């Protein structure tokens, strides 16, 4: 019944929430909050609920086997999906912060630095746009760090076969990343937060901190020794994933007043192009036609052939 709830109730609900967010991806309130990163994090949440939690239930709750391979596999899947959420969330916060600051620098007359690439002024964000402001450049380096940490987490568990030590390593990695995320959140100006980005990220930060406290508590109290307390311990990740999903999707849509609104089917840029498409055609004539006018330089522009097209 536990696995049935995970697969038949919670999983479809998370997919539904992701679909709702995807529907509004062209709205400025969603497109400006790196919705693709949000959906990538939701895939990791589904990985925990669909793959890791059932596997953990078979091993720890049902005592299906005592072989080290299933234990290592359970630890590996947990490390893959959990650290993906941790580093993916940090990646998303960083670029939300970077994008906001970059826009502010442009508004503060730093646009000359973009025109003249040899003079980036005194702005750190303008000088490092090709490195720390480049998503591909950052993603490669974060992935390398992520890969090393996942391998280290699994290796520690296999060597020690002690869940307490592996959870200690998890905290050792998570706490500095969370402190960095908290610093970025504090640096986001609330006055410029027109799409409630800070509100969403603050909610996720609170949920993450509570989940870490719950994880430490269950580890210290050794709640994995009995099946009924182990069930509570295992559900920390499930509850966290569920609240994480609701915050990134339903709460965001409700806060931005998009629930119940008709989704935008195309991007704002394409919508603007289609609605205000203007095609000016100027034809030069050196003719004495009565419908034409000619200036002193004999430059004629035909009124009959001058065309402006507006299409919705």
Secondary structure by P-SEA (a helix, b strand, c coil): caaaaacccaaaaaaaaaaaaaaacccccccccaaaaaaaaaaaaaaaaaccaaaaaacccccccccaaaaaaaaaaaaaaaaaaaaaaaaaaaaaaaaaaaaaaaaaccccccccccccccccccccccccccaaaaaaaaaaaaaaaaaaaaaaaaacccaaaaaaaaaaaaaaaaaaaaaaaaaccccccccaaaaaaaaaaaaaaaaaaaaaaaaaacccccaaaaaaaaaaaaaaaaaaaaaacaaaaaaacccccccccccaaaaaaaabbbbbbbbbbcccccccccccccbbbbcccbbbbbcc
